[in-house]
Amino acid sequence: MSIEIEETHAPHGASLYYWVWIYLLAITALEVFLAYEHLFSTQVMLAVLMVLSLVKAGLIMAYFMHLRFEKAVFVLCLVPAVVVVISLLAAFFPDSYRLLELRVR
């Protein structure tokens, strides 16, 4: 009688986490550089910073929260929560413009 051990992911050492940490530091340095140097218009800068933040969030979730090594069903449980959060942000973001107009008066 043989027992088969199924590995869910390949073993990895601490070097993987160091490389991810270095990538996160590099992206953060790029974000800080872009924030201080006004190379683009405000809308383009906001879009670039949001994309870089999403990449950083993805790296953190994938490696430091170990979601990269989980089954796809478990990872897909997070998708509805992300959709709800983005929907709420989209719904309430226009109120920030209304509040800004109230302060100006």
Sequence and secondary structure as in RCSB ss.txt:
>XXXX:A:sequence
MSIEIEETHAPHGASLYYWVWIYLLAITALEVFLAYEHLFSTQVMLAVLMVLSLVKAGLIMAYFMHLRFEKAVFV
LCLVPAVVVVISLLAAFFPDSYRLLELRVR
>XXXX:A:secstr
       SS    HHHHHHHHHHHHHHHHHHHHHHHS  S HHHHHHHHHHHHHHHHHHIIIIIS GGGS HHHH
HTHHHHHHHHHHHHHHHHHHHHHHHHHHH 
